[in-house]
Amino acid sequence: VGVISGAIRDEGTSRHYLPMEFPAVADLDITLALREAAKESGFPWYVGIAQSKDSFYGQHNPERMPIAEDLQRRWKAWMAGGAICSEMEAATLYRVVGWAFSPQAGATPIAVRLMINGTTVGTSVARIRRPMLHRTLGSSHHGFSIAVNRWMFHRGANEVRIEAIDPATGAATLIGVRTVRR
């Protein structure tokens, strides 16, 4: 399990929003909560920096690229600097992840809604496998993951709400609410 605490901005998208010198760093409270969940998962886990890039094949098959030597040199530098993985989103997005379960729905996955300042910014069906839930709930497909872009937030205080949506009635039940400052 890799918990990304920040990203090497080795891509082109984020430079259209902020200067490249501005770091892509995750919220500390969320990172610590993810670390605790990773510890409890029973799987090997790491917390650290990711290389966030635009190209999938540049890392996996660098020898096929015209700039193979440069790609290999750069990857070696990221690893020497302590990067724990390479991915394609963390420089511009982070994710709100968790799990949702309705006793009335049982093993049936339920919908989850993410709201920022009263506006729905993402939805997901909580059906990602979370093995740690099986012992308690009798089923494990209740995880969710919703992409969050830092530019969804206003400057200052922002209310972030996660709600479970009842599959029968459509009624929302608050999972959690938090004020996040940008």
Kinemage of the C-alpha trace (Angstrom):
@kinemage 1
@onewidth
@group {chain A} dominant
@subgroup {mainchain}
@vectorlist {calphas} color= white
{ca val a 1} P 0.000 0.000 0.000
{ca gly a 2} L 1.440 3.346 -0.998
{ca val a 3} L 0.307 6.513 0.774
{ca ile a 4} L 1.371 9.485 -1.325
{ca ser a 5} L 2.339 12.466 0.817
{ca gly a 6} L 3.452 14.634 -2.097
{ca ala a 7} L 4.297 14.484 -5.779
{ca ile a 8} L 7.185 15.313 -8.058
{ca arg a 9} L 5.440 17.463 -10.682
{ca asp a 10} L 7.000 15.733 -13.696
{ca glu a 11} L 4.046 16.525 -15.986
{ca gly a 12} L 2.537 19.400 -17.923
{ca thr a 13} L -1.008 19.884 -16.624
{ca ser a 14} L -0.349 21.483 -13.247
{ca arg a 15} L 1.906 24.199 -14.680
{ca his a 16} L -1.231 25.741 -16.186
{ca tyr a 17} L -2.571 26.346 -12.661
{ca leu a 18} L 0.490 27.177 -10.534
{ca pro a 19} L 4.216 27.740 -11.102
{ca met a 20} L 6.259 24.503 -11.152
{ca glu a 21} L 8.049 25.624 -7.986
{ca phe a 22} L 4.797 25.223 -6.010
{ca pro a 23} L 4.828 21.751 -4.404
{ca ala a 24} L 2.078 19.156 -4.768
{ca val a 25} L 1.619 18.170 -1.131
{ca ala a 26} L -1.233 16.178 0.395
{ca asp a 27} L -3.247 17.329 3.420
{ca leu a 28} L -1.370 16.185 6.554
{ca asp a 29} L -4.457 14.978 8.459
{ca ile a 30} L -5.616 12.903 5.487
{ca thr a 31} L -2.115 11.486 4.972
{ca leu a 32} L -1.924 10.457 8.644
{ca ala a 33} L -5.379 8.857 8.496
{ca leu a 34} L -4.394 6.932 5.360
{ca arg a 35} L -1.181 5.823 7.062
{ca glu a 36} L -3.166 4.452 10.005
{ca ala a 37} L -5.526 2.603 7.651
{ca ala a 38} L -2.536 1.187 5.763
{ca lys a 39} L -1.023 -0.038 9.052
{ca glu a 40} L -4.292 -1.772 9.925
{ca ser a 41} L -4.607 -3.394 6.476
{ca gly a 42} L -1.997 -6.051 7.195
{ca phe a 43} L -0.267 -5.358 3.859
{ca pro a 44} L 3.226 -3.880 3.478
{ca trp a 45} L 2.891 -0.086 3.334
{ca tyr a 46} L 4.961 2.991 2.543
{ca val a 47} L 4.458 6.728 2.940
{ca gly a 48} L 6.343 8.992 0.582
{ca ile a 49} L 6.697 11.005 -2.577
{ca ala a 50} L 5.415 9.861 -5.983
{ca gln a 51} L 6.651 10.788 -9.423
{ca ser a 52} L 3.584 12.198 -11.178
{ca lys a 53} L 3.941 12.125 -14.946
{ca asp a 54} L 1.947 12.265 -18.190
{ca ser a 55} L 3.180 9.134 -19.961
{ca phe a 56} L 2.354 5.555 -18.994
{ca tyr a 57} L 4.805 3.822 -21.326
{ca gly a 58} L 7.687 6.182 -20.612
{ca gln a 59} L 8.226 4.462 -17.273
{ca his a 60} L 7.203 0.900 -18.116
{ca asn a 61} L 9.022 0.604 -21.449
{ca pro a 62} L 11.585 3.414 -21.492
{ca glu a 63} L 13.871 1.485 -23.836
{ca arg a 64} L 11.214 1.858 -26.579
{ca met a 65} L 11.320 5.650 -26.383
{ca pro a 66} L 13.639 7.939 -28.381
{ca ile a 67} L 14.750 9.533 -25.103
{ca ala a 68} L 15.301 6.214 -23.278
{ca glu a 69} L 18.541 7.262 -21.585
{ca asp a 70} L 16.983 10.466 -20.241
{ca leu a 71} L 13.897 8.620 -18.904
{ca gln a 72} L 16.051 5.986 -17.191
{ca arg a 73} L 18.382 8.633 -15.717
{ca arg a 74} L 15.439 10.629 -14.357
{ca trp a 75} L 13.723 7.539 -12.862
{ca lys a 76} L 17.002 6.544 -11.196
{ca ala a 77} L 17.223 10.064 -9.694
{ca trp a 78} L 13.623 9.914 -8.367
{ca met a 79} L 14.327 6.520 -6.761
{ca ala a 80} L 17.596 7.756 -5.253
{ca gly a 81} L 15.660 10.705 -3.831
{ca gly a 82} L 13.183 8.363 -2.132
{ca ala a 83} L 10.186 8.221 -4.510
{ca ile a 84} L 7.985 5.257 -3.593
{ca cys a 85} L 6.053 4.988 -6.878
{ca ser a 86} L 5.191 6.539 -10.195
{ca glu a 87} L 1.632 7.519 -11.131
{ca met a 88} L -0.324 9.872 -13.348
{ca glu a 89} L -2.617 11.990 -11.117
{ca ala a 90} L -1.220 13.178 -7.783
{ca ala a 91} L 0.360 16.387 -9.113
{ca thr a 92} L -3.071 17.754 -9.955
{ca leu a 93} L -5.491 15.612 -7.948
{ca tyr a 94} L -5.866 13.788 -4.756
{ca arg a 95} L -8.648 11.430 -3.838
{ca val a 96} L -11.175 11.200 -1.042
{ca val a 97} L -11.333 7.516 -0.165
{ca gly a 98} L -13.239 5.539 2.410
{ca trp a 99} L -16.003 3.020 2.760
{ca ala a 100} L -19.771 3.156 3.122
{ca phe a 101} L -22.201 0.439 4.198
{ca ser a 102} L -25.945 0.383 4.750
{ca pro a 103} L -27.352 -2.380 6.974
{ca gln a 104} L -30.594 -2.118 4.985
{ca ala a 105} L -28.760 -2.665 1.681
{ca gly a 106} L -26.540 -5.443 3.073
{ca ala a 107} L -23.911 -6.520 0.562
{ca thr a 108} L -25.424 -4.262 -2.140
{ca pro a 109} L -23.068 -1.324 -2.817
{ca ile a 110} L -24.465 2.136 -2.091
{ca ala a 111} L -23.794 5.485 -3.740
{ca val a 112} L -21.633 8.145 -2.126
{ca arg a 113} L -21.653 11.885 -2.884
{ca leu a 114} L -18.805 14.336 -2.261
{ca met a 115} L -19.828 17.970 -1.786
{ca ile a 116} L -17.618 21.027 -1.455
{ca asn a 117} L -19.317 24.210 -0.268
{ca gly a 118} L -22.753 22.764 -1.020
{ca thr a 119} L -21.943 21.720 -4.592
{ca thr a 120} L -21.685 18.080 -5.617
{ca val a 121} L -18.214 17.608 -7.106
{ca gly a 122} L -18.128 13.826 -7.348
{ca thr a 123} L -20.065 10.628 -6.863
{ca ser a 124} L -19.086 7.005 -6.601
{ca val a 125} L -20.663 3.636 -5.983
{ca ala a 126} L -18.998 2.125 -2.912
{ca arg a 127} L -17.970 -1.197 -4.438
{ca ile a 128} L -14.163 -1.202 -4.258
{ca arg a 129} L -12.881 -4.256 -2.399
{ca arg a 130} L -11.722 -3.511 1.161
{ca pro a 131} L -10.743 -6.914 2.655
{ca met a 132} L -10.558 -5.540 6.203
{ca leu a 133} L -14.349 -4.982 6.150
{ca his a 134} L -15.292 -8.620 5.510
{ca arg a 135} L -14.745 -9.737 9.114
{ca thr a 136} L -16.989 -6.986 10.482
{ca leu a 137} L -19.605 -6.566 7.752
{ca gly a 138} L -19.687 -9.992 6.122
{ca ser a 139} L -18.775 -8.508 2.728
{ca ser a 140} L -15.846 -6.452 1.513
{ca his a 141} L -16.941 -4.470 -1.554
{ca his a 142} L -17.840 -1.164 0.146
{ca gly a 143} L -14.885 1.108 -0.646
{ca phe a 144} L -15.103 4.345 -2.603
{ca ser a 145} L -12.621 6.702 -4.213
{ca ile a 146} L -13.501 10.149 -5.588
{ca ala a 147} L -11.001 12.417 -7.345
{ca val a 148} L -10.503 15.846 -5.785
{ca asn a 149} L -8.735 18.609 -7.621
{ca arg a 150} L -7.230 21.284 -5.400
{ca trp a 151} L -8.754 23.943 -7.644
{ca met a 152} L -12.254 22.820 -6.584
{ca phe a 153} L -11.633 24.707 -3.345
{ca his a 154} L -12.040 28.442 -2.758
{ca arg a 155} L -9.391 30.393 -0.908
{ca gly a 156} L -10.071 30.222 2.809
{ca ala a 157} L -12.474 27.820 4.558
{ca asn a 158} L -14.310 25.134 2.543
{ca glu a 159} L -16.921 22.704 3.843
{ca val a 160} L -16.304 19.164 2.562
{ca arg a 161} L -19.145 16.663 3.061
{ca ile a 162} L -19.373 12.968 2.265
{ca glu a 163} L -22.894 11.559 2.132
{ca ala a 164} L -24.209 8.031 1.591
{ca ile a 165} L -27.248 7.836 -0.678
{ca asp a 166} L -29.936 5.295 0.246
{ca pro a 167} L -30.502 3.112 -2.838
{ca ala a 168} L -34.237 2.722 -2.143
{ca thr a 169} L -35.234 6.273 -1.190
{ca gly a 170} L -32.430 8.495 -2.475
{ca ala a 171} L -32.152 10.048 0.992
{ca ala a 172} L -28.701 11.288 2.009
{ca thr a 173} L -27.007 10.260 5.264
{ca leu a 174} L -23.984 12.244 6.409
{ca ile a 175} L -20.813 10.141 6.626
{ca gly a 176} L -18.591 13.049 7.581
{ca val a 177} L -18.044 16.773 7.284
{ca arg a 178} L -14.855 18.729 7.627
{ca thr a 179} L -13.657 22.272 7.071
{ca val a 180} L -10.621 22.419 4.828
{ca arg a 181} L -8.618 25.601 4.297
{ca arg a 182} L -6.908 26.505 1.056
